[in-house]
Amino acid sequence: MPLLEPEPASLRPEAVRSAAHDRVPDAQAGGTPRQLRAELTDLLGAEKVRWKVSDLVKYASDASPYRFLPQVVLLPENVDDIAAIMAYARANGRQVVFRAAGTSLNGQAQGEDILVDVRRHFTGITVLDDGARARIRPGTTVMRANATLARYGRLLGPDPASAIACTVGGVVANNASGMTAGINRNSYRTLSSLTFVLPSGTVVDTADPGADEMLARAEPDLSAGLMALKAEIEADTELTARIRAKYEIKNTNGYRLDAFLDGATPVQILRGLMVGSEGTFGFIADVVFDTLPLDRKVSTGLLFFPTLTAAAAAVPHFNTAGALAVELMDGNTLRASVSVKGVPADWADLPQETAALLVEFRAPDDAGRQAYERAAAEVVTGLDLVAPVASVTNEFTRDARTISGYWKARKAFVAAVGGSRPAGTTLITEDFAVPPSRLADACADLLRLQAEHGFDAAVAGHAAHGNLHFLLAFDASKASDVDRYAAFMDDFCRMTVERFDGSLKAEHATGRNIAPFLEMEWGPKATGLMWRTKQIIDPDGVLAPRIVLDRDPRAHLRGLKTIPQIERIADPCIECGFCEPTCPSQDLTTTPRQRIVLRREMLRQPGGSPVEDELLNSYGYDAVDTCAGDSTCKIACPVGIDTGTMMKDFRHQRHSEREERIAAATANRFKTVESSARLAVAAADKVGNRLLKSATGLARRAVRPDLVPEWLPEIPGAAARTMPLTTRDGASAVYYPACVNRIFGGSGGDGTRSLPEAVVDVSARAGKPVWIPNDVNGTCCSTIWHSKGYDDGNTVMANRIVEAAWRWTDGGRLPLVVDASSCTLGIEHEVVPYLTDANRERHGRLTVVDSVVWAAEQLLPHLTIRHRTGSAVLHPTCSMQHLGDVEQLRAVAEAVAEEVVIPDDTGCCAFAGDRGMLHKELTASATEKEAAEVTSREYDVHLSANRMCEIGMDRATGRTYYSALIELERATRP
């Protein structure tokens, strides 16, 4: 063991706790049973089998209120692997559940035997027919697919609120729709074709003209059985009419029986049945969507009403006016949304009875938008709107930023309301639909029912389509609370079916929590047909048992997860998974959600249990060491949970007092450390990469991999010993070269100036000269200590940089321009909690400006572009995402290049200062998709805004990245 390897027990939760009833039992501390693990390893290879108890726990939870521990987790790479898994399951009496994003709200992505992760290796989109169609692999998120389609002026029909995280495969498997899809733009209506693997292993491409002939040869009983059911349904006119009527409103409860009416052949029937089948009929390998026009002329209004029923009553008028979306939010939802960045703070003071409609019109041109706005104005004239707080305008707007804020509040419904629930409670998300004309009545009945059962639920939904969502919170560890929820569900389902003839699941699919009520909605005849369909397609019951069909009347109460309290910063998490696609370690170790899920399982365990010990043994590397600490999870999380900060806290918790003292001493003597580091980098050119790699490798093994960086050949040479000469007289700003740019040089060659030279020259050229103080050496933004959890060193340097900046800027009179985006973020935001009261006051009067923003807003208007390059590809850093500076980077790039591209798969490179040297596998994993996109074609220049990120991207792509300001200097050079 390395000399300074931390003890896993240092992260053991301190809270006194007793064993939770749903904890992982001691017998499963060893993870996957040995024989099962060995057989699947022989079948697929060890790299595709996840067997540790920590692997099983992190896949046991999803966005639903349920929790089931799988026996093993598999990561297949292709359709052949899928077929092999199914064959193994059939031969051995095992059961298989597919999981992609894990954003399903009803437990569809959970299994108790073999769980198959189909997100990691099944991503990608191919645009067809100039964007009119798109072939998409199931692990691709809706947002990622739409990012590519937007270039063609197209988008997918389904638009669920979880588009940032949910995958196309899950959307099709659940027939998820969203804000605008309704019954005409959902997967069932916009799917052109799909390729799927049946439980038998047979692969069917519904676009293949010979598919029915092939299926008849390979699966004669299945083909004949489907056609027999079709004939039986069509012969029953009453049943046929009932099926058609059920899909006149949104409905994802049970199987799509209308597939038997819409499909003329077995393959056509299967094409319809696969939509909304929730993984119970087969694996969807890829889909081809007919895309829709992306109408860019938008007008949106957020209108406030005195009551929920008043808002619901207005919905039909906006439908008639042509609104594409009419979204309903009640008072609880609106008030909870104040936790979402950008939502007006005074919404917290809205009366509980208040409700709002978010109404949006979209048109292809200005004339169409103007016509919609006139129609909307006529509707508004007849409404009794209210303005309970100052921020409410009750007006339609075209402003993109305002519209984005409205939608962010609406889409955060589940996470924002869930985040504000009482600590320790489980969140249930219900989803139902009624005829849109009955929406107001349904709202009134729902409020009455909630009050009867002691719930104060939040309500929102796609009002244009009669589709409502509501959230209930209760403590799953208390039998009385579970009984109260059960009684509510009985009454709610009867209300929906008997009073409104509605759908018990409008778009979230049946799942575990509505399966017991399927027959209540559909009746015995139609439900019986669903059971028979399942038997025909999956006679061995291999796929997703108990997820759509379940005869246990209390099945929805089985597996409800307890939510033990964990660290305050992460305790509001509802495990929605919105954070996962942004996480650099998502394909290497764990995601933010999984880090939280693992922590919660530790709290379910009695102290010192075998399961807790095993989780702690894995947590250090899987969760703490391989967290980039970039906190992009905070940006993606609707309530701003910063798991990166929690991991930094854990790093601090693992430090010995000696390590903290050494870190503080390094901060106190940083001028010497900085000088030594620059000299070491300079000496490296003479020593050679092979020897340095060997030396650092030995040190890492002897001391600790998380403390000693590994030498990488991409590390540049040393920076110049002195900064460019500048003067304070007449300076427009103070220029602070980050320590990384004082230690490491640029790529060199081709007459390229160093970054400090470029910033000084281009600023002077624009008539905005900058001054570099002569005592910048020995100062730092403090990120070095902050990222590693060294609180004492962080405190030393945070206060030193603020005191220095106060002097340099003449008490805040001049702006402080910083030439590394992570350092800008550090000085502007991250130092604040560590400052003394006096320095916090000084900090509040400083103006900290990133060099890219300085260039875009202060320099570009005064510069003449003399030389433009052909194409530029950008790597916006995660710090720029936090600072909101990406558009400024684009502006600088567009000034110097004819073509500017930000890859669709851009994300955090995870180099994170030196973390890419501590754990190079982290950066390799984080950059894999972006690097593939970048290297798929040639670019003239590769630009970013942070030296260490540039090194990380150099390593990932084999290309040379450098600051956009260096290219700006070149482009404006006389």
Stockholm file with secondary structure:
# STOCKHOLM 1.0

chainA/1-974         MPLLEPEPASLRPEAVRSAAHDRVPDAQAGGTPRQLRAELTDLLGAEKVRWKVSDLVKYASDASPYRFLPQVVLLPENVDDIAAIMAYARANGRQVVFRAAGTSLNGQAQGEDILVDVRRHFTGITVLDDGARARIRPGTTVMRANATLARYGRLLGPDPASAIACTVGGVVANNASGMTAGINRNSYRTLSSLTFVLPSGTVVDTADPGADEMLARAEPDLSAGLMALKAEIEADTELTARIRAKYEIKNTNGYRLDAFLDGATPVQILRGLMVGSEGTFGFIADVVFDTLPLDRKVSTGLLFFPTLTAAAAAVPHFNTAGALAVELMDGNTLRASVSVKGVPADWADLPQETAALLVEFRAPDDAGRQAYERAAAEVVTGLDLVAPVASVTNEFTRDARTISGYWKARKAFVAAVGGSRPAGTTLITEDFAVPPSRLADACADLLRLQAEHGFDAAVAGHAAHGNLHFLLAFDASKASDVDRYAAFMDDFCRMTVERFDGSLKAEHATGRNIAPFLEMEWGPKATGLMWRTKQIIDPDGVLAPRIVLDRDPRAHLRGLKTIPQIERIADPCIECGFCEPTCPSQDLTTTPRQRIVLRREMLRQPGGSPVEDELLNSYGYDAVDTCAGDSTCKIACPVGIDTGTMMKDFRHQRHSEREERIAAATANRFKTVESSARLAVAAADKVGNRLLKSATGLARRAVRPDLVPEWLPEIPGAAARTMPLTTRDGASAVYYPACVNRIFGGSGGDGTRSLPEAVVDVSARAGKPVWIPNDVNGTCCSTIWHSKGYDDGNTVMANRIVEAAWRWTDGGRLPLVVDASSCTLGIEHEVVPYLTDANRERHGRLTVVDSVVWAAEQLLPHLTIRHRTGSAVLHPTCSMQHLGDVEQLRAVAEAVAEEVVIPDDTGCCAFAGDRGMLHKELTASATEKEAAEVTSREYDVHLSANRMCEIGMDRATGRTYYSALIELERATRP
#=GR chainA/1-974 SS CCTTCCCGGGGSCCSCCCCCTTSCCGGGTTCSCHHHHHHHHHHHCGGGEECSHHHHHHTTBCSSSBBCCCSEEECCCSHHHHHHHHHHHHHHTCCEEEESSCCCSSSTTCCSSEEEECSTTCCCEEEEGGGTEEEECTTSBHHHHHHHHHTTTEECSCBCTTTTTCBHHHHHHHTCCBSSCTTTSSHHHHEEEEEEECTTSCEEETTCTTHHHHHHHHCHHHHHHHHHHHHHHHHCHHHHHHHHHHTSSCCCSSCCTTHHHHCSSHHHHHHHHHTTCTTSSCEEEEEEEECEECCCEEEEEEEEESSHHHHHHHHHHHHHHTCSEEEEEEHHHHHHGGGSTTSCGGGGGSCTTCEEEEEEEEESSHHHHHHHHHHHHHHHHTSCCCCCSTTCCCCEECCHHHHHHHHHHHHTHHHHHHHTSCTTCEEEEEEEECCGGGHHHHHHHHHHHHHHTTCCCEEEEEGGGTEEEEEEEECTTCHHHHHHHHHHHHHHHHIIIIIHCCBSCSSSCCHHHHGGGHHHHHHHHHHHHHHHHHHHHCTTCCBCTTSSCCCCTTGGGTTBCCCCCCCTTTTTCCCCCTTGGGCTTTTTSCCHHHHHHHHHHHHHSCTTCHHHHHHHHHHIIIIIITCCCCCHHHHHSTTCCCHHHHHHHHHHHHCCHHHHHHHHHHHHTHHHHHHHHHHHHHHHHHHCHHHHHHHHHHHHHHTCTTTSCCCCTTCCCBCCSSCCCCCSTTCSEEEECCHHHHHBCCCCCTTCCCHHHHHHHHHHHTTCCEECCTTCTTCCCSHHHHHHTCHHHHHHHHHHHHHHHHHHTTTTTSCEEESSHHHHHIIIIITGGGSCHHHHHHHTTCCEEEHHHIIIIIIGGGCCCCCCEEEEEECCCHHHHHHTCHHHHHHHHHHHEEEEECCTTCCCCCCTTTHHHHCHHHHHHHTHHHHHHHTTSCCSEEEESCHHHHHHHHHHHSSCEEEHHHHHHHHHCC
#=GC SS_cons         CCTTCCCGGGGSCCSCCCCCTTSCCGGGTTCSCHHHHHHHHHHHCGGGEECSHHHHHHTTBCSSSBBCCCSEEECCCSHHHHHHHHHHHHHHTCCEEEESSCCCSSSTTCCSSEEEECSTTCCCEEEEGGGTEEEECTTSBHHHHHHHHHTTTEECSCBCTTTTTCBHHHHHHHTCCBSSCTTTSSHHHHEEEEEEECTTSCEEETTCTTHHHHHHHHCHHHHHHHHHHHHHHHHCHHHHHHHHHHTSSCCCSSCCTTHHHHCSSHHHHHHHHHTTCTTSSCEEEEEEEECEECCCEEEEEEEEESSHHHHHHHHHHHHHHTCSEEEEEEHHHHHHGGGSTTSCGGGGGSCTTCEEEEEEEEESSHHHHHHHHHHHHHHHHTSCCCCCSTTCCCCEECCHHHHHHHHHHHHTHHHHHHHTSCTTCEEEEEEEECCGGGHHHHHHHHHHHHHHTTCCCEEEEEGGGTEEEEEEEECTTCHHHHHHHHHHHHHHHHIIIIIHCCBSCSSSCCHHHHGGGHHHHHHHHHHHHHHHHHHHHCTTCCBCTTSSCCCCTTGGGTTBCCCCCCCTTTTTCCCCCTTGGGCTTTTTSCCHHHHHHHHHHHHHSCTTCHHHHHHHHHHIIIIIITCCCCCHHHHHSTTCCCHHHHHHHHHHHHCCHHHHHHHHHHHHTHHHHHHHHHHHHHHHHHHCHHHHHHHHHHHHHHTCTTTSCCCCTTCCCBCCSSCCCCCSTTCSEEEECCHHHHHBCCCCCTTCCCHHHHHHHHHHHTTCCEECCTTCTTCCCSHHHHHHTCHHHHHHHHHHHHHHHHHHTTTTTSCEEESSHHHHHIIIIITGGGSCHHHHHHHTTCCEEEHHHIIIIIIGGGCCCCCCEEEEEECCCHHHHHHTCHHHHHHHHHHHEEEEECCTTCCCCCCTTTHHHHCHHHHHHHTHHHHHHHTTSCCSEEEESCHHHHHHHHHHHSSCEEEHHHHHHHHHCC
//
